[in-house]
Amino acid sequence: MCRVTVIADDQHLPYGRDRDGVAVVQIRRAEVADVPQIAELCRVELTGEPDVDQIADWVQRYPAVAACAPGGTLVGFCYSNVFAPDILELDNLLVARGWRDRQVGARILCTWERHVAGRFKAVILVNSMLYPSATTKRPAVAFYLRHGYTAVLRTEASCVLTKSLPDGQS
Ligand SMILES: CC(C)(COP(=O)(O)OP(=O)(O)OC[C@H]1O[C@@H](n2cnc3c(N)ncnc32)[C@H](O)[C@@H]1OP(=O)(O)O)[C@@H](O)C(=O)NCCC(=O)NCCS
């Protein structure tokens, strides 16, 4: 069982379990120090060698989010890159297999959007069945539609989704 807790960026709580012994997954801004764990999760879940320098550059420059389980183990992340001066592209959102279907992905996405709003007017992403995966791939389009995204382009294997963001604070 796990509970998901969002902590403010200036909070530094010990990773751990709550009073009932339930694992708490903390959702926070990702930092360059997280990139080795992000890369490792990519290797395990997506296969292939990720471009670590590219990821580090994006994590440093654009909103990125990390989900950490007790002990500080990274169990999910997202990072992004500029698409147009006022539009940000969500390049990668991933939750480790053993931690899926517990709202970790939802909380990562909402936290990322909160950091993006105010700095960018809209976000864009592509979900494609053609990207490599270590396991049988499931389309994530329904996941994004549920979070207010609109499908703007579909091919047999891919779907481009967008969402306008309200002005907010990053
Ligand atoms: C898509 C993903 C990030 C969702 O993370 P998560 O922590 O499982 O998400 P949540 O628990 O918040 O929501 C789970 C819901 O998403 C659905 N879902 C959509 N796409 C999914 C996918 N590819 N794999 C697993 N669940 C998926 C689940 O069925 C579940 O639906 P339900 O709430 O109706 O039962 C995660 O499944 C994942 O990392 N998938 C592989 C990588 C991927 O497809 N990333 C998106 C790239 S654009």
The ligand as a MOL file (V3000), in Angstrom:
LIG
                    3D

  0  0  0     0  0            999 V3000
M  V30 BEGIN CTAB
M  V30 COUNTS 48 50 0 0 0
M  V30 BEGIN ATOM
M  V30 1 C 1.2040 6.3930 -17.9550 0
M  V30 2 C 1.8180 6.3530 -16.5430 0
M  V30 3 C 2.8190 7.4990 -16.3820 0
M  V30 4 C 0.6750 6.5020 -15.5310 0
M  V30 5 O 1.2610 6.4310 -14.2340 0
M  V30 6 P 0.4430 5.8050 -13.0100 0
M  V30 7 O 1.1490 6.1350 -11.7590 0
M  V30 8 O 0.1200 4.3800 -13.2820 0
M  V30 9 O -0.8820 6.6720 -13.1640 0
M  V30 10 P -2.1110 6.8220 -12.1800 0
M  V30 11 O -2.0590 5.7900 -11.0970 0
M  V30 12 O -2.2080 8.2300 -11.8190 0
M  V30 13 O -3.3060 6.4870 -13.1750 0
M  V30 14 C -3.4180 5.1730 -13.6090 0
M  V30 15 C -4.4580 5.1480 -14.6500 0
M  V30 16 O -3.8410 5.3750 -15.9090 0
M  V30 17 C -4.1720 4.2750 -16.7710 0
M  V30 18 N -3.0930 4.1210 -17.7220 0
M  V30 19 C -3.0930 4.8170 -18.8670 0
M  V30 20 N -2.0480 4.5040 -19.5810 0
M  V30 21 C -1.3430 3.6010 -18.9090 0
M  V30 22 C -0.1470 2.9160 -19.2110 0
M  V30 23 N 0.5500 3.1420 -20.3250 0
M  V30 24 N 0.2980 2.0440 -18.2860 0
M  V30 25 C -0.3840 1.8610 -17.1400 0
M  V30 26 N -1.5260 2.5070 -16.8200 0
M  V30 27 C -2.0010 3.3700 -17.7190 0
M  V30 28 C -4.4170 3.1170 -15.8400 0
M  V30 29 O -5.2640 2.1760 -16.4380 0
M  V30 30 C -5.1360 3.7950 -14.7000 0
M  V30 31 O -6.4720 4.0130 -15.0420 0
M  V30 32 P -7.6230 3.9540 -13.9730 0
M  V30 33 O -7.3370 5.0630 -13.0020 0
M  V30 34 O -8.8570 4.1570 -14.7760 0
M  V30 35 O -7.5010 2.6020 -13.3610 0
M  V30 36 C 2.5100 4.9960 -16.2470 0
M  V30 37 O 1.5990 3.9670 -16.4420 0
M  V30 38 C 3.7380 4.7330 -17.0990 0
M  V30 39 O 4.8450 5.1190 -16.7180 0
M  V30 40 N 3.5560 4.0600 -18.2500 0
M  V30 41 C 4.6580 3.7100 -19.1360 0
M  V30 42 C 5.2880 4.9420 -19.7670 0
M  V30 43 C 4.2890 5.7990 -20.5040 0
M  V30 44 O 3.4300 5.2980 -21.2230 0
M  V30 45 N 4.4210 7.1260 -20.2980 0
M  V30 46 C 3.6290 8.1220 -20.9910 0
M  V30 47 C 4.4490 8.6310 -22.1440 0
M  V30 48 S 3.5850 9.8960 -23.0570 0
M  V30 END ATOM
M  V30 BEGIN BOND
M  V30 1 1 1 2
M  V30 2 1 2 3
M  V30 3 1 2 4
M  V30 4 1 2 36
M  V30 5 1 4 5
M  V30 6 1 5 6
M  V30 7 2 6 7
M  V30 8 1 6 8
M  V30 9 1 6 9
M  V30 10 1 9 10
M  V30 11 2 10 11
M  V30 12 1 10 12
M  V30 13 1 10 13
M  V30 14 1 13 14
M  V30 15 1 14 15
M  V30 16 1 15 16
M  V30 17 1 15 30
M  V30 18 1 16 17
M  V30 19 1 17 18
M  V30 20 1 17 28
M  V30 21 1 18 19
M  V30 22 1 18 27
M  V30 23 2 19 20
M  V30 24 1 20 21
M  V30 25 1 21 22
M  V30 26 2 21 27
M  V30 27 1 22 23
M  V30 28 2 22 24
M  V30 29 1 24 25
M  V30 30 2 25 26
M  V30 31 1 26 27
M  V30 32 1 28 29
M  V30 33 1 28 30
M  V30 34 1 30 31
M  V30 35 1 31 32
M  V30 36 2 32 33
M  V30 37 1 32 34
M  V30 38 1 32 35
M  V30 39 1 36 37
M  V30 40 1 36 38
M  V30 41 2 38 39
M  V30 42 1 38 40
M  V30 43 1 40 41
M  V30 44 1 41 42
M  V30 45 1 42 43
M  V30 46 2 43 44
M  V30 47 1 43 45
M  V30 48 1 45 46
M  V30 49 1 46 47
M  V30 50 1 47 48
M  V30 END BOND
M  V30 END CTAB
M  END
